[in-house]
Amino acid sequence: MDEENLKNDAEIDNSRLEELIKQDITPQMQREVFDILKKSRLFLPIDFGEDAFKGIENSEPGDVIEGPKGFSIQFLTDDNGNKAVPLFTSEEMMQKAGVHTSVMVMYMSDLAGMLAQSDRYSIISINPFTEFGLNMPIEAFLAQFDFKPDSLKELLAKKDINDDELKEALMSSQMIVGCVDAEEGTSFVMIWDDNKKSHLPLFTDIEEFKKIFEKYSDDVYPQAYYFADLVKVAKDDFVINPASESLILSPEAFKG
């Protein structure tokens, strides 16, 4: 990729989306809004947790800094208790809204993939706390994306799984992890086997997550992470779909 293409890829221009949001959106305009939104990259406010970069101030050149283990969405809550995912079209809009937090620029297709694996959020809110904002039910947002059938779930159901095929499928997959909010930020929920060995449970879909954590729904919530990112930070073995396939894997097998 040459310098000019790299620059164009790095630039974020949501000016047309901003123009549409400022108008009274007709049914005809709604189609264009969704078409543009599907291809957009927007700013998502997130929280890495208090200890995300602990020790960085004492680091020296050449030191390896692990960095954050994950992030949580800085969601909003309306008067009815519904959680909204805030998104901003530009840094200018964030300034107008008074946003002072870490942000991540995300393709909406990636965000949709993450939100489809969670039942925690109800609303997508674009440019909240500004003069021109747009709210939509999360179902309407997700309906714009075509999600492929869960090939990973089908693969796990096979009696004879090819190791290379499984590794390739996992490294390109998003998995659901049980999370809790703690003082230091978002923490993963571990489970223990009969030998008191801890494992990090991963789930292929929300139904598998509920088999383990539904009765703890007030405290434990599902969050989607890329399996490749979990490999980088995991210190314990994974157990995939512990209430079904219960496949135990060492993260070390996926490194290098």
C-alpha atoms as an extended CHARMM CRD file, in Angstrom:
* protein
*
       256  EXT
         1         1  MET       CA              0.0000000000        0.0000000000        0.0000000000  PROA      1               0.0000000000
         2         2  ASP       CA              1.5090000000        3.3450000000       -1.0380000000  PROA      2               0.0000000000
         3         3  GLU       CA              1.6000000000        6.4590000000        1.1580000000  PROA      3               0.0000000000
         4         4  GLU       CA             -1.4200000000        8.0830000000       -0.4870000000  PROA      4               0.0000000000
         5         5  ASN       CA             -3.6170000000        4.9920000000       -0.0990000000  PROA      5               0.0000000000
         6         6  LEU       CA             -2.4530000000        4.5800000000        3.5020000000  PROA      6               0.0000000000
         7         7  LYS       CA             -3.4280000000        8.1900000000        4.2230000000  PROA      7               0.0000000000
         8         8  ASN       CA             -6.8510000000        7.7340000000        2.6470000000  PROA      8               0.0000000000
         9         9  ASP       CA             -7.4150000000        4.5550000000        4.6250000000  PROA      9               0.0000000000
        10        10  ALA       CA             -6.5270000000        6.3360000000        7.8760000000  PROA      10              0.0000000000
        11        11  GLU       CA             -8.8120000000        9.3140000000        7.2460000000  PROA      11              0.0000000000
        12        12  ILE       CA            -12.3080000000        9.1550000000        8.6860000000  PROA      12              0.0000000000
        13        13  ASP       CA            -14.9100000000       11.1230000000        6.7480000000  PROA      13              0.0000000000
        14        14  ASN       CA            -18.4780000000       10.7600000000        7.9920000000  PROA      14              0.0000000000
        15        15  SER       CA            -19.6100000000       14.1320000000        6.6340000000  PROA      15              0.0000000000
        16        16  ARG       CA            -22.4300000000       12.6720000000        4.5240000000  PROA      16              0.0000000000
        17        17  LEU       CA            -23.7670000000       10.7220000000        7.4870000000  PROA      17              0.0000000000
        18        18  GLU       CA            -23.6760000000       13.8970000000        9.5720000000  PROA      18              0.0000000000
        19        19  GLU       CA            -25.5980000000       15.7610000000        6.8250000000  PROA      19              0.0000000000
        20        20  LEU       CA            -28.3500000000       13.1520000000        6.8160000000  PROA      20              0.0000000000
        21        21  ILE       CA            -28.6500000000       13.0600000000       10.6120000000  PROA      21              0.0000000000
        22        22  LYS       CA            -29.2440000000       16.8260000000       10.6600000000  PROA      22              0.0000000000
        23        23  GLN       CA            -32.3660000000       16.4120000000        8.5150000000  PROA      23              0.0000000000
        24        24  ASP       CA            -35.7900000000       14.9370000000        9.1040000000  PROA      24              0.0000000000
        25        25  ILE       CA            -35.1100000000       11.4600000000        7.7900000000  PROA      25              0.0000000000
        26        26  THR       CA            -37.7510000000       10.2600000000        5.3430000000  PROA      26              0.0000000000
        27        27  PRO       CA            -38.2520000000        6.5650000000        4.5340000000  PROA      27              0.0000000000
        28        28  GLN       CA            -36.3400000000        7.1700000000        1.2890000000  PROA      28              0.0000000000
        29        29  MET       CA            -33.4170000000        8.7530000000        3.1730000000  PROA      29              0.0000000000
        30        30  GLN       CA            -33.3980000000        5.9630000000        5.7610000000  PROA      30              0.0000000000
        31        31  ARG       CA            -32.0640000000        3.5230000000        3.1650000000  PROA      31              0.0000000000
        32        32  GLU       CA            -29.1210000000        5.8180000000        2.4250000000  PROA      32              0.0000000000
        33        33  VAL       CA            -28.4360000000        6.2720000000        6.1640000000  PROA      33              0.0000000000
        34        34  PHE       CA            -28.2100000000        2.5210000000        6.6540000000  PROA      34              0.0000000000
        35        35  ASP       CA            -26.1060000000        2.0110000000        3.5210000000  PROA      35              0.0000000000
        36        36  ILE       CA            -23.5750000000        4.6080000000        4.6850000000  PROA      36              0.0000000000
        37        37  LEU       CA            -23.6130000000        3.3990000000        8.2850000000  PROA      37              0.0000000000
        38        38  LYS       CA            -22.7900000000       -0.1660000000        7.2550000000  PROA      38              0.0000000000
        39        39  LYS       CA            -19.5330000000        1.0100000000        5.6380000000  PROA      39              0.0000000000
        40        40  SER       CA            -18.5880000000        3.5910000000        8.2610000000  PROA      40              0.0000000000
        41        41  ARG       CA            -15.9390000000        3.7600000000       10.9320000000  PROA      41              0.0000000000
        42        42  LEU       CA            -17.1760000000        5.5660000000       14.0320000000  PROA      42              0.0000000000
        43        43  PHE       CA            -15.6640000000        6.5470000000       17.3740000000  PROA      43              0.0000000000
        44        44  LEU       CA            -16.7120000000        4.2600000000       20.2420000000  PROA      44              0.0000000000
        45        45  PRO       CA            -16.0610000000        5.4470000000       23.8410000000  PROA      45              0.0000000000
        46        46  ILE       CA            -14.4340000000        2.6290000000       25.8160000000  PROA      46              0.0000000000
        47        47  ASP       CA            -12.7660000000        1.9170000000       29.1360000000  PROA      47              0.0000000000
        48        48  PHE       CA             -9.5400000000       -0.1130000000       29.4070000000  PROA      48              0.0000000000
        49        49  GLY       CA             -9.6830000000       -0.2430000000       33.2260000000  PROA      49              0.0000000000
        50        50  GLU       CA             -7.5300000000        1.4550000000       35.8280000000  PROA      50              0.0000000000
        51        51  ASP       CA             -4.6720000000       -1.0730000000       35.6090000000  PROA      51              0.0000000000
        52        52  ALA       CA             -4.5510000000       -1.2720000000       31.8060000000  PROA      52              0.0000000000
        53        53  PHE       CA             -1.1410000000        0.4060000000       31.5510000000  PROA      53              0.0000000000
        54        54  LYS       CA              0.0750000000       -0.1850000000       35.0890000000  PROA      54              0.0000000000
        55        55  GLY       CA              3.8380000000        0.1830000000       35.3910000000  PROA      55              0.0000000000
        56        56  ILE       CA              4.2910000000        1.9870000000       32.0900000000  PROA      56              0.0000000000
        57        57  GLU       CA              5.6200000000        5.0910000000       33.8650000000  PROA      57              0.0000000000
        58        58  ASN       CA              8.5390000000        3.0310000000       35.2290000000  PROA      58              0.0000000000
        59        59  SER       CA              9.3260000000        1.2510000000       31.9790000000  PROA      59              0.0000000000
        60        60  GLU       CA             12.5970000000        1.5430000000       30.0960000000  PROA      60              0.0000000000
        61        61  PRO       CA             13.4100000000        1.2670000000       26.3890000000  PROA      61              0.0000000000
        62        62  GLY       CA             13.1170000000       -2.3600000000       25.3300000000  PROA      62              0.0000000000
        63        63  ASP       CA             10.6760000000       -3.3280000000       28.1010000000  PROA      63              0.0000000000
        64        64  VAL       CA              7.6250000000       -5.3140000000       26.9930000000  PROA      64              0.0000000000
        65        65  ILE       CA              4.3840000000       -3.6590000000       28.1100000000  PROA      65              0.0000000000
        66        66  GLU       CA              1.4170000000       -6.0430000000       28.1300000000  PROA      66              0.0000000000
        67        67  GLY       CA             -1.1460000000       -3.2740000000       27.8420000000  PROA      67              0.0000000000
        68        68  PRO       CA             -4.8930000000       -3.6790000000       28.3970000000  PROA      68              0.0000000000
        69        69  LYS       CA             -6.4530000000       -7.1430000000       28.5590000000  PROA      69              0.0000000000
        70        70  GLY       CA             -9.6650000000       -5.9160000000       26.9860000000  PROA      70              0.0000000000
        71        71  PHE       CA            -12.1080000000       -3.0740000000       27.1120000000  PROA      71              0.0000000000
        72        72  SER       CA            -15.6770000000       -2.3090000000       28.0530000000  PROA      72              0.0000000000
        73        73  ILE       CA            -18.0720000000       -0.0230000000       26.2300000000  PROA      73              0.0000000000
        74        74  GLN       CA            -18.8110000000        3.2570000000       28.0020000000  PROA      74              0.0000000000
        75        75  PHE       CA            -22.5370000000        2.7800000000       27.5790000000  PROA      75              0.0000000000
        76        76  LEU       CA            -25.3260000000        5.2240000000       28.3940000000  PROA      76              0.0000000000
        77        77  THR       CA            -28.4750000000        4.3740000000       30.3380000000  PROA      77              0.0000000000
        78        78  ASP       CA            -31.8580000000        5.9870000000       29.6300000000  PROA      78              0.0000000000
        79        79  ASP       CA            -34.7030000000        6.6700000000       32.0890000000  PROA      79              0.0000000000
        80        80  ASN       CA            -36.0950000000        3.1780000000       31.5050000000  PROA      80              0.0000000000
        81        81  GLY       CA            -32.8300000000        1.4370000000       32.2690000000  PROA      81              0.0000000000
        82        82  ASN       CA            -32.0550000000        0.6140000000       28.6280000000  PROA      82              0.0000000000
        83        83  LYS       CA            -28.3460000000        0.5970000000       27.7960000000  PROA      83              0.0000000000
        84        84  ALA       CA            -27.2540000000        2.5290000000       24.7140000000  PROA      84              0.0000000000
        85        85  VAL       CA            -24.0010000000        2.1810000000       22.7460000000  PROA      85              0.0000000000
        86        86  PRO       CA            -22.7050000000        5.7240000000       22.0290000000  PROA      86              0.0000000000
        87        87  LEU       CA            -21.0060000000        6.3690000000       18.6870000000  PROA      87              0.0000000000
        88        88  PHE       CA            -19.5700000000        9.5740000000       17.2650000000  PROA      88              0.0000000000
        89        89  THR       CA            -18.9900000000       10.5500000000       13.6620000000  PROA      89              0.0000000000
        90        90  SER       CA            -15.9580000000       12.7730000000       14.3630000000  PROA      90              0.0000000000
        91        91  GLU       CA            -13.6700000000       14.1360000000       17.0430000000  PROA      91              0.0000000000
        92        92  GLU       CA            -15.4970000000       17.4600000000       16.6870000000  PROA      92              0.0000000000
        93        93  MET       CA            -18.7710000000       15.7960000000       17.6400000000  PROA      93              0.0000000000
        94        94  MET       CA            -17.1060000000       14.2230000000       20.6730000000  PROA      94              0.0000000000
        95        95  GLN       CA            -15.9150000000       17.6660000000       21.7620000000  PROA      95              0.0000000000
        96        96  LYS       CA            -19.4320000000       19.0740000000       21.3600000000  PROA      96              0.0000000000
        97        97  ALA       CA            -20.7810000000       16.2290000000       23.4990000000  PROA      97              0.0000000000
        98        98  GLY       CA            -18.1100000000       16.7860000000       26.1510000000  PROA      98              0.0000000000
        99        99  VAL       CA            -16.6390000000       13.3080000000       25.7880000000  PROA      99              0.0000000000
       100       100  HSD       CA            -13.3750000000       12.8840000000       27.7020000000  PROA      100             0.0000000000
       101       101  THR       CA            -12.5550000000        9.1880000000       27.5870000000  PROA      101             0.0000000000
       102       102  SER       CA            -10.6150000000        6.6400000000       25.5790000000  PROA      102             0.0000000000
       103       103  VAL       CA            -12.1410000000        5.8570000000       22.2080000000  PROA      103             0.0000000000
       104       104  MET       CA            -11.7230000000        3.1630000000       19.5970000000  PROA      104             0.0000000000
       105       105  VAL       CA            -12.3630000000        3.6830000000       15.9020000000  PROA      105             0.0000000000
       106       106  MET       CA            -14.4060000000        0.7130000000       14.7350000000  PROA      106             0.0000000000
       107       107  TYR       CA            -15.8560000000       -0.5150000000       11.4920000000  PROA      107             0.0000000000
       108       108  MET       CA            -19.5820000000       -0.9000000000       12.0590000000  PROA      108             0.0000000000
       109       109  SER       CA            -19.4630000000       -4.4380000000       10.6960000000  PROA      109             0.0000000000
       110       110  ASP       CA            -16.9990000000       -5.3740000000       13.4810000000  PROA      110             0.0000000000
       111       111  LEU       CA            -19.1410000000       -3.6560000000       16.0940000000  PROA      111             0.0000000000
       112       112  ALA       CA            -22.2340000000       -5.4560000000       14.8310000000  PROA      112             0.0000000000
       113       113  GLY       CA            -20.4210000000       -8.7760000000       15.1570000000  PROA      113             0.0000000000
       114       114  MET       CA            -19.6130000000       -7.9890000000       18.7900000000  PROA      114             0.0000000000
       115       115  LEU       CA            -23.0840000000       -6.7130000000       19.6710000000  PROA      115             0.0000000000
       116       116  ALA       CA            -24.7620000000       -9.6980000000       18.0430000000  PROA      116             0.0000000000
       117       117  GLN       CA            -23.0530000000      -11.8290000000       20.7070000000  PROA      117             0.0000000000
       118       118  SER       CA            -24.5120000000       -9.8590000000       23.6030000000  PROA      118             0.0000000000
       119       119  ASP       CA            -27.9690000000       -9.0860000000       24.9660000000  PROA      119             0.0000000000
       120       120  ARG       CA            -26.7750000000       -6.2560000000       27.1880000000  PROA      120             0.0000000000
       121       121  TYR       CA            -27.5410000000       -3.2970000000       24.9110000000  PROA      121             0.0000000000
       122       122  SER       CA            -30.8220000000       -2.0220000000       23.4540000000  PROA      122             0.0000000000
       123       123  ILE       CA            -29.9930000000        1.1450000000       21.5240000000  PROA      123             0.0000000000
       124       124  ILE       CA            -27.4150000000        2.5600000000       19.1260000000  PROA      124             0.0000000000
       125       125  SER       CA            -26.9700000000        6.2870000000       19.8010000000  PROA      125             0.0000000000
       126       126  ILE       CA            -25.0510000000        8.3030000000       17.1980000000  PROA      126             0.0000000000
       127       127  ASN       CA            -23.7140000000       11.6890000000       18.3190000000  PROA      127             0.0000000000
       128       128  PRO       CA            -25.5770000000       11.7760000000       21.6650000000  PROA      128             0.0000000000
       129       129  PHE       CA            -25.5990000000       15.0300000000       23.6630000000  PROA      129             0.0000000000
       130       130  THR       CA            -25.2180000000       17.0590000000       20.4620000000  PROA      130             0.0000000000
       131       131  GLU       CA            -27.7790000000       19.1720000000       18.6210000000  PROA      131             0.0000000000
       132       132  PHE       CA            -28.2810000000       16.5100000000       15.9730000000  PROA      132             0.0000000000
       133       133  GLY       CA            -28.2580000000       12.9150000000       17.1820000000  PROA      133             0.0000000000
       134       134  LEU       CA            -29.7910000000        9.6800000000       15.9830000000  PROA      134             0.0000000000
       135       135  ASN       CA            -31.0610000000        6.7590000000       18.0570000000  PROA      135             0.0000000000
       136       136  MET       CA            -32.0860000000        3.3970000000       16.6750000000  PROA      136             0.0000000000
       137       137  PRO       CA            -33.0280000000        0.0450000000       18.2040000000  PROA      137             0.0000000000
       138       138  ILE       CA            -30.1020000000       -2.3250000000       18.1880000000  PROA      138             0.0000000000
       139       139  GLU       CA            -32.2480000000       -4.8520000000       16.2740000000  PROA      139             0.0000000000
       140       140  ALA       CA            -32.5540000000       -2.3660000000       13.3780000000  PROA      140             0.0000000000
       141       141  PHE       CA            -28.7850000000       -1.8350000000       13.3960000000  PROA      141             0.0000000000
       142       142  LEU       CA            -27.9490000000       -5.5460000000       13.4100000000  PROA      142             0.0000000000
       143       143  ALA       CA            -30.5050000000       -6.2640000000       10.6710000000  PROA      143             0.0000000000
       144       144  GLN       CA            -28.3000000000       -4.3730000000        8.2040000000  PROA      144             0.0000000000
       145       145  PHE       CA            -25.5460000000       -6.9710000000        8.4180000000  PROA      145             0.0000000000
       146       146  ASP       CA            -25.4830000000      -10.4670000000        7.0170000000  PROA      146             0.0000000000
       147       147  PHE       CA            -23.9520000000      -12.7720000000        9.5770000000  PROA      147             0.0000000000
       148       148  LYS       CA            -22.5870000000      -16.0830000000        8.3550000000  PROA      148             0.0000000000
       149       149  PRO       CA            -23.8770000000      -19.2980000000        9.9310000000  PROA      149             0.0000000000
       150       150  ASP       CA            -21.8740000000      -20.2960000000       12.9670000000  PROA      150             0.0000000000
       151       151  SER       CA            -19.3650000000      -22.5400000000       11.2170000000  PROA      151             0.0000000000
       152       152  LEU       CA            -17.3130000000      -22.7730000000       14.4340000000  PROA      152             0.0000000000
       153       153  LYS       CA            -20.2580000000      -24.2990000000       16.2920000000  PROA      153             0.0000000000
       154       154  GLU       CA            -20.7160000000      -26.7820000000       13.4630000000  PROA      154             0.0000000000
       155       155  LEU       CA            -17.0010000000      -27.5890000000       13.4980000000  PROA      155             0.0000000000
       156       156  LEU       CA            -17.0360000000      -28.2750000000       17.2360000000  PROA      156             0.0000000000
       157       157  ALA       CA            -19.9210000000      -30.7050000000       16.7280000000  PROA      157             0.0000000000
       158       158  LYS       CA            -17.7510000000      -32.9290000000       14.5320000000  PROA      158             0.0000000000
       159       159  LYS       CA            -16.4720000000      -36.1450000000       16.0980000000  PROA      159             0.0000000000
       160       160  ASP       CA            -13.0800000000      -35.9070000000       14.3690000000  PROA      160             0.0000000000
       161       161  ILE       CA            -11.7990000000      -32.3270000000       14.3520000000  PROA      161             0.0000000000
       162       162  ASN       CA             -8.7910000000      -31.5100000000       12.2090000000  PROA      162             0.0000000000
       163       163  ASP       CA             -6.3630000000      -29.5560000000       14.4170000000  PROA      163             0.0000000000
       164       164  ASP       CA             -5.3040000000      -27.1560000000       11.6630000000  PROA      164             0.0000000000
       165       165  GLU       CA             -8.8910000000      -26.5210000000       10.6270000000  PROA      165             0.0000000000
       166       166  LEU       CA             -9.9150000000      -25.8480000000       14.2260000000  PROA      166             0.0000000000
       167       167  LYS       CA             -6.9800000000      -23.5090000000       14.8290000000  PROA      167             0.0000000000
       168       168  GLU       CA             -7.7350000000      -21.5070000000       11.6920000000  PROA      168             0.0000000000
       169       169  ALA       CA            -11.4130000000      -21.2090000000       12.6030000000  PROA      169             0.0000000000
       170       170  LEU       CA            -10.7020000000      -20.1360000000       16.1740000000  PROA      170             0.0000000000
       171       171  MET       CA             -8.0670000000      -17.5380000000       15.2870000000  PROA      171             0.0000000000
       172       172  SER       CA            -10.5540000000      -15.7410000000       13.0240000000  PROA      172             0.0000000000
       173       173  SER       CA            -13.5000000000      -16.0090000000       15.4250000000  PROA      173             0.0000000000
       174       174  GLN       CA            -15.0990000000      -13.8460000000       18.0500000000  PROA      174             0.0000000000
       175       175  MET       CA            -15.9380000000      -15.5780000000       21.3320000000  PROA      175             0.0000000000
       176       176  ILE       CA            -18.1980000000      -14.6010000000       24.1890000000  PROA      176             0.0000000000
       177       177  VAL       CA            -16.6050000000      -14.2190000000       27.6130000000  PROA      177             0.0000000000
       178       178  GLY       CA            -18.3960000000      -13.7990000000       30.9330000000  PROA      178             0.0000000000
       179       179  CYS       CA            -17.4320000000      -10.4460000000       32.4560000000  PROA      179             0.0000000000
       180       180  VAL       CA            -18.0220000000       -8.5440000000       35.6890000000  PROA      180             0.0000000000
       181       181  ASP       CA            -17.4240000000       -4.8980000000       36.5110000000  PROA      181             0.0000000000
       182       182  ALA       CA            -14.7690000000       -4.5010000000       39.2090000000  PROA      182             0.0000000000
       183       183  GLU       CA            -12.9800000000       -1.5170000000       40.7180000000  PROA      183             0.0000000000
       184       184  GLU       CA             -9.9940000000       -2.0650000000       38.4310000000  PROA      184             0.0000000000
       185       185  GLY       CA            -12.2180000000       -2.3500000000       35.3360000000  PROA      185             0.0000000000
       186       186  THR       CA            -13.7120000000       -5.2870000000       33.4580000000  PROA      186             0.0000000000
       187       187  SER       CA            -12.6700000000       -8.7360000000       34.7270000000  PROA      187             0.0000000000
       188       188  PHE       CA            -13.1910000000      -12.1600000000       33.1650000000  PROA      188             0.0000000000
       189       189  VAL       CA            -15.1330000000      -14.7720000000       35.1280000000  PROA      189             0.0000000000
       190       190  MET       CA            -13.2540000000      -18.0410000000       35.6440000000  PROA      190             0.0000000000
       191       191  ILE       CA            -14.6060000000      -21.5100000000       36.3990000000  PROA      191             0.0000000000
       192       192  TRP       CA            -12.9200000000      -24.4570000000       38.1540000000  PROA      192             0.0000000000
       193       193  ASP       CA            -12.9230000000      -28.1650000000       37.3910000000  PROA      193             0.0000000000
       194       194  ASP       CA            -13.1230000000      -31.0390000000       39.8970000000  PROA      194             0.0000000000
       195       195  ASN       CA             -9.3750000000      -30.7910000000       40.4640000000  PROA      195             0.0000000000
       196       196  LYS       CA             -9.7130000000      -27.0940000000       41.3680000000  PROA      196             0.0000000000
       197       197  LYS       CA             -7.8900000000      -26.0530000000       38.2030000000  PROA      197             0.0000000000
       198       198  SER       CA             -9.1030000000      -22.7180000000       36.8240000000  PROA      198             0.0000000000
       199       199  HSD       CA            -10.2180000000      -22.2520000000       33.2170000000  PROA      199             0.0000000000
       200       200  LEU       CA            -11.4050000000      -19.2890000000       31.1800000000  PROA      200             0.0000000000
       201       201  PRO       CA            -14.7890000000      -20.2730000000       29.7140000000  PROA      201             0.0000000000
       202       202  LEU       CA            -15.4330000000      -19.1870000000       26.1200000000  PROA      202             0.0000000000
       203       203  PHE       CA            -18.7630000000      -19.4460000000       24.3370000000  PROA      203             0.0000000000
       204       204  THR       CA            -19.6560000000      -19.6410000000       20.6610000000  PROA      204             0.0000000000
       205       205  ASP       CA            -23.0570000000      -17.9880000000       21.1060000000  PROA      205             0.0000000000
       206       206  ILE       CA            -25.3230000000      -16.3520000000       23.6410000000  PROA      206             0.0000000000
       207       207  GLU       CA            -27.3270000000      -19.5300000000       24.2700000000  PROA      207             0.0000000000
       208       208  GLU       CA            -24.1750000000      -21.3840000000       25.3640000000  PROA      208             0.0000000000
       209       209  PHE       CA            -23.2950000000      -18.4590000000       27.6400000000  PROA      209             0.0000000000
       210       210  LYS       CA            -26.7220000000      -18.6070000000       29.3040000000  PROA      210             0.0000000000
       211       211  LYS       CA            -26.3170000000      -22.3080000000       30.0920000000  PROA      211             0.0000000000
       212       212  ILE       CA            -23.6010000000      -21.3430000000       32.5840000000  PROA      212             0.0000000000
       213       213  PHE       CA            -24.2920000000      -17.7760000000       33.6350000000  PROA      213             0.0000000000
       214       214  GLU       CA            -28.0180000000      -17.0890000000       33.2040000000  PROA      214             0.0000000000
       215       215  LYS       CA            -28.7360000000      -17.2620000000       36.9410000000  PROA      215             0.0000000000
       216       216  TYR       CA            -25.9300000000      -14.7450000000       37.5220000000  PROA      216             0.0000000000
       217       217  SER       CA            -27.3100000000      -12.2980000000       34.9410000000  PROA      217             0.0000000000
       218       218  ASP       CA            -27.4070000000       -9.4030000000       37.4180000000  PROA      218             0.0000000000
       219       219  ASP       CA            -23.6380000000       -9.5780000000       37.8480000000  PROA      219             0.0000000000
       220       220  VAL       CA            -22.1320000000      -11.4810000000       34.9100000000  PROA      220             0.0000000000
       221       221  TYR       CA            -22.6760000000      -10.1720000000       31.4010000000  PROA      221             0.0000000000
       222       222  PRO       CA            -21.5110000000      -11.3960000000       27.9640000000  PROA      222             0.0000000000
       223       223  GLN       CA            -18.8070000000       -9.5090000000       26.0910000000  PROA      223             0.0000000000
       224       224  ALA       CA            -17.3790000000      -10.4660000000       22.6920000000  PROA      224             0.0000000000
       225       225  TYR       CA            -13.6240000000      -10.6370000000       22.1120000000  PROA      225             0.0000000000
       226       226  TYR       CA            -11.5150000000      -11.8940000000       19.2490000000  PROA      226             0.0000000000
       227       227  PHE       CA            -10.0290000000      -15.2860000000       20.1200000000  PROA      227             0.0000000000
       228       228  ALA       CA             -6.6370000000      -14.0970000000       18.8340000000  PROA      228             0.0000000000
       229       229  ASP       CA             -6.6580000000      -11.2820000000       21.4180000000  PROA      229             0.0000000000
       230       230  LEU       CA             -7.6360000000      -13.6480000000       24.2270000000  PROA      230             0.0000000000
       231       231  VAL       CA             -4.6850000000      -15.8870000000       23.3610000000  PROA      231             0.0000000000
       232       232  LYS       CA             -2.3210000000      -12.9670000000       24.0050000000  PROA      232             0.0000000000
       233       233  VAL       CA             -3.5200000000      -12.3440000000       27.5670000000  PROA      233             0.0000000000
       234       234  ALA       CA             -4.7630000000      -15.7160000000       28.8340000000  PROA      234             0.0000000000
       235       235  LYS       CA             -2.7900000000      -17.3780000000       31.6250000000  PROA      235             0.0000000000
       236       236  ASP       CA             -5.1610000000      -20.3130000000       32.1310000000  PROA      236             0.0000000000
       237       237  ASP       CA             -6.4970000000      -22.9720000000       29.7770000000  PROA      237             0.0000000000
       238       238  PHE       CA             -9.6300000000      -22.1870000000       27.7790000000  PROA      238             0.0000000000
       239       239  VAL       CA            -12.7450000000      -24.3180000000       27.9670000000  PROA      239             0.0000000000
       240       240  ILE       CA            -15.0800000000      -23.7640000000       25.0260000000  PROA      240             0.0000000000
       241       241  ASN       CA            -18.8130000000      -24.2240000000       25.6230000000  PROA      241             0.0000000000
       242       242  PRO       CA            -18.3630000000      -25.8840000000       29.0440000000  PROA      242             0.0000000000
       243       243  ALA       CA            -22.0340000000      -26.9450000000       29.1680000000  PROA      243             0.0000000000
       244       244  SER       CA            -21.8240000000      -28.6860000000       25.7570000000  PROA      244             0.0000000000
       245       245  GLU       CA            -18.6240000000      -29.6180000000       23.9160000000  PROA      245             0.0000000000
       246       246  SER       CA            -16.4240000000      -28.6650000000       26.8970000000  PROA      246             0.0000000000
       247       247  LEU       CA            -13.3340000000      -28.4900000000       24.7100000000  PROA      247             0.0000000000
       248       248  ILE       CA            -10.2080000000      -27.6440000000       26.7480000000  PROA      248             0.0000000000
       249       249  LEU       CA             -7.3820000000      -25.8640000000       24.9440000000  PROA      249             0.0000000000
       250       250  SER       CA             -4.1110000000      -24.3250000000       26.0610000000  PROA      250             0.0000000000
       251       251  PRO       CA             -3.5070000000      -20.7600000000       24.8030000000  PROA      251             0.0000000000
       252       252  GLU       CA              0.1740000000      -21.7150000000       24.3680000000  PROA      252             0.0000000000
       253       253  ALA       CA             -0.8290000000      -23.9700000000       21.4570000000  PROA      253             0.0000000000
       254       254  PHE       CA             -1.9150000000      -20.8890000000       19.4930000000  PROA      254             0.0000000000
       255       255  LYS       CA              1.1370000000      -18.7020000000       20.0940000000  PROA      255             0.0000000000
       256       256  GLY       CA              4.0580000000      -18.3140000000       17.7680000000  PROA      256             0.0000000000
